């Protein structure tokens, strides 16, 4: 039977034959909350709660809890302080959670507002008007709600055209969003895609869990991805050579909070958060992600004729200073300094998918033309995302 062809079929063939466009990151923006909490403040709050909790436990014969320690936090993570949307609620031993008031349905949501702040900076850096953006992707490890999509709300608040949607891949979310955006622009499906990553991780963190209470902070970032004509260059911006994502299922970093929590409980009037917030098996994550991250970096670079030694700068996921140091030592064969692989972890904490982009935002202006950089993040899933970029 003969197949009918029409204009749409012809357009599809033409698109398939069209050469792939060159793509660049034309704008980067980062929004960091002013408020911050030091290790000393966090430990003091945690230990005051432990004292009160242990008094209750001693009374009914339950095992006592261990206190937290600033030296342990510094050694285990390299974190000394973290920026947060709200510090008062976190440091209150009676609450130990940020206090972020609910907003009405017709008000801009907290997460969208945080994302818009970074997005405006990225657009200003690119010199691009919001109406010239034809897609917004909200790519973050935690989302305030299932729908309407935060990407659509951010699109609306900015005044962008086209479409918006949400996606998540744990701490690799921003790189996954960049992967999708790059390939949409490269194939001609979109002209300019704004990847926005607002991370309000403290809202999902159990500050009464000694293993994780010190790890995370809040930050919002955005990147504008657009195509380039022919041999055009954008001095001071990055051409995206290639992007890559990798996943392998693991329960070692997990969050169980979701819409089915209520359905699993007898009393549906109250949703219990115990066991549903961020949790991880730290020693396993450290070992397994270190090996996977090193292998991903070496293999990805080799596909493009590079080794770690030919890369001017690495902007890695800002989760753990010791983990990054080990990944880089495995990759280079020796330790590398802040200039080669800048860290923002010490003052910001782990800002989930935003961390590597903050490091990029603050550490790229000194790079020379035709120097290469690798943006790489890894986290829950397990997941890893990477972008090989050339300074123009």
N, C-alpha and C positions, 0 to 999 in steps of 0.2 A: 504494500500500500504506500502510495506516495505521501510524504509528509508535507503539510502546508507550511510555507514560510511567509513571514510578514515583516514589517518594518522593525518590530522588536527583535526578531531573530537576526536580522542584518546588523542591528545596533550591537547585539551581543557579540557577534563575530568581530565587528570593528573594535569593540572594547578589548576583546581577547588578543587582538593583534597589535593594540596600542603599546608602545614601549613604556616600561614602568618609569614613573616620575622619580626624580630625586627628591628627598625629603629632609627637612631640617627642623630642629627645635629652635623656633624664632623668639620665644619668650619664656622666661622662668620667673615665678613669683613664690615667695614664702611669707607666711604670717605666723609670728610666734607670740603667744600671750605674754603680757607683761609680768603677771604674777608667777612666782617660782617658789619652790620648796627645797631646802637643803636636806642632805642626808641626816644631819643632826636633828632638824625639826621633825622629820618623818619618823625617825627612830624614837624620839622622845614621845610622840603621840602614840606610836605602836606599843611601846613598853608600858605606858600608863594604862592602856587598854588591857594589856596582858596582866598587869598587877591586879586589876579589878576582876578580870575573867578568872584568874587563878584562885582568887579568894572564893569565888563561887564554886569552882571545880573542887577545891579542897574540901568544901562543905559537903559535897555529894559524892566524893571519892573518884572523880574522873581524873585522867592523866593531866598533868600540868603542861602548860605551853612554854616553849623557849622564847626568850627575848631576842630582839633584833640587835644588830651591831654595825656601827658605821664602818669599821675597819673591814668587816666581812663584805659589806656592800661594795666598797671601793675595790677590794681585791677581786671579788667574783664578777663584777660587771664593768668597772671603770667609771661608773656614774657617780657624780657628786651632788648634782641638783637636777631638777626637772621643772619645766614651765608648764603651768596648768591654767585652765579657764577659771577655776575656783579653788582657793587654798584653804579658806576658813572651814568649809565642811569636811575636807579631807583630814585636816589636823585636829578636828573635834573628836576626842575618843568616844563620845556618845554616838557619833554618826559615822565618821570615817568613809565618807563618800562626798563627791562634789555636790554643791547645791546649785542646780541649774533649773530655775523655774520653768514650768510648762508654758507654752505659748498657744494662742488661739490658732485655729485652722487657717484663718485669713492673715496671720502674721508670718513673716519670713522665719523659717525654722532655724534653730541654733546651728545645726550642722551646715545648712545652706549658707547662712550668714558668714560662717567661718570660711567656707569654700569660696564665696564671692570675694572676700577680702584678698585671698591669695590670687584668685583669677584676675582681678583688676590689676594687680601688680604684674602678672605675666603679660597681660594685654598691653600695658604701658611699656614694658620692656621690649615687646615686639613692635610697638608703634602701630597696633592694629585696633580698629574699632570693633566693638562687640557684634555689631550687625554683619560684619564680614566673616564671622565664625559660623559654620554650618553644622557643627555637631559638638555636644558637650557630653563627656563621659565622667561620671563621678565614680572613681575607682578607689575604694578604701577598705580597710580591714573590718570596720564596723559601720553599719548604716543605722540612722536614727529610726527608720521605719521601712516597711516593704514598698509602700506606694502611697501617694504619687512618688515616682522616682525622684531622688534628690537631684539627679542630673537634669531633669525637666524643670525643677524648681530653680536651680542655679541658672539654667538657660533663660528662664523667664525673668529672673531678677536682673540679669546682665543685659537682656535685650538681644540675645543671639537668635539666629534663624535656625532652620533645619530641625534637628531632633536632639534628644538627650536620653541617656539611659544610665543605669547603675551597673557596676560589676565589682566583684570582690575575689581576692585570692590571698587573704591574710596579708602579711607584711610585704608580699610581692605584688600587691594590687596596683601600685603606681606603674610598675614596669609592665605588668600585664596590660594595663590601659594604654601605655605607650606602644606596646606591641600591636595592639588592635588599631590604634590611631595611625601608626606608621603605615600599616598595610592597607588601610582604607584610603589614605592619601596617595600612597604609591600606585595603587591600581586605578585611581581616578574616581573612586566612589564618593569621596569627600574632598573638599578644598582645604579647609582649615578645621582641625579638631582640637578642642580644649580639654585636656585631661586634668581633672581637679581631684585632689586627695585631702579632704578635711578629716583629720584624725583626732577625735575626742575620746582617747583610749581610757582616760581616767574614769569616765562614766561607766565603764565595763570592768573595772579592775577591783578585785577584792583586797582592800587595804588592810584586812585582818589575816591575810595569808602571808606568813613570813617568807615564803619562797618567791613571791612575785610582787609584794607590796611596794618595792623600791624601783621597779624596772621601768615603768612607762611614764610618758609625759604627753602633752597635747601640742599639735602643730598642724598647719594647713599649707599645702603647696599646690602649684599648678604649672603646667607646661603647655605651650601652644605649639602644635605640630602642623606644618604646612608644606606644600610642594614648592619646587623651584624650577624655573624655566631653563632648559638647555644647560649651558655652562655657567649660569649665573652663580654668584657667590654672595653670601651674607656675612661680611666681615664681623668677627666677634661672636658669631653664632655657630651652632654645631650641626653639621650634616650627619644624619643618621645612616651609618653604613649598613647596619643590620640589627635586628632584635631577635630575641629568642626566649621561650618559656619552657620550663621543665617542671613536672610534678610527679610525686610518688606518695601514695597514701600512708599517713602516719597519724596515730592518736596522741603523739607525745606533746603536741601543742593543740589545745582544744578549748572551744567555748560551746556550751550547750544551751545558751539562752535563745529562745525563739517562741514562735506562736503556739507550739504544741506543749509548752511547759504547763500552761493552765489546764489543758486536757488531760495531763498525766496526774493531776492532783485531785484529791477528794474535795478539798475546799477550794472552789474555783474563784472565790472572791479575793484571794490573796495569792500572788505569784511569788514563790520562794526563790531567792537568788542563790542559796547555798548549793555549791556544786555546779552551777550553771555559768559562772563567770570564768575569766581567763585562768587556765591552769596548764602547767607543763611539767614534764619530767626533765628537769634541767640538765642533768648529766648526760642523758641519752641524746637530747637535742644538740648539746654542744659537740659531742663526738660525731654524730651522724651528719649534721649539717656542715660541720667543718670539712669532712671528707667530700661530701656532695658538692659543696661550694667550690672547693679547690678544683675538682674534676670538671665542673661546668665551665669555670673560667678558662682553664687550659685548653679544653676541647673547643670551646666557642671561638677563642682567639685563633687557634690553629686552623680552623676552617677558612680564615681570612688572611692566612700567612703571617700571623702575629704570634709573639710570645709575650709573657708578662713584661719582659725587658724592653719591648718596643712600645709599650703603653706609657704615656707621660703621667697619667693620673687615674687613680681608681677611686670612685665614689661608691663605697660599699654600704650595705644595710647597717644602720647604726643600732645594733642590738647589744653587742658585747665586745668590749675592747680586746679581750684575750682571744676570742673567737676570730675576729678580723686579723689580729696579729698572726695567728697560727695559719689561717688560710693563705695569707700573703707570704709567710715564710715557706710554706709548702710549695707555693707557686714560683717564688723567686729563688729559693734556696738560701735566703738570708733575710734578716729583718729589714723592714722599710720604714721610713719616717713619715711624719705628718704631711710633708710636702708631696710625697708620692701618693699617700692614701689618707686624706684629711679626715679627722674625726670631729663631730659635734656632740657626740654622746655624753661627754663629761658634764656639759652644762645643760643639755636638753633631755637627757634620758633617752629611752627607746621610744621614738615617736611613730612606731609601726611603719606603714608604707611611706610616710612622709620623710623619714630620716635621711635616706640616700639623696633625695632631691634637695633637702636643705644643705647637705654637704656640697652638692653640685652648685647650688645657687651662690654659696659663699666662697667657693674655691675654683674659679674657672677663668677669671678676667686676666690672669697673668700668663695664660697659655698662648703659645705662638701658633701661627698659621701652620696647618698640616700636622700638628701634633694630635695624637689620638688619646681618647679617654674611654674608660669602661664604667658604665653605670650598672650596678648589680645589687639585687636584693634577694633575700632568702627568708623563709619563715614557714608558717603553718601550712599544712598540706600533706607532706612537705612540698614547698614550691620554691622555684628560683626563676627570676626574670633578669635578663641582661640586655644592654644596648651598647653597641660599639659605635663611637662617634668621633668625627674628625672636626677639629677647629678650623673654621674658614677664615 
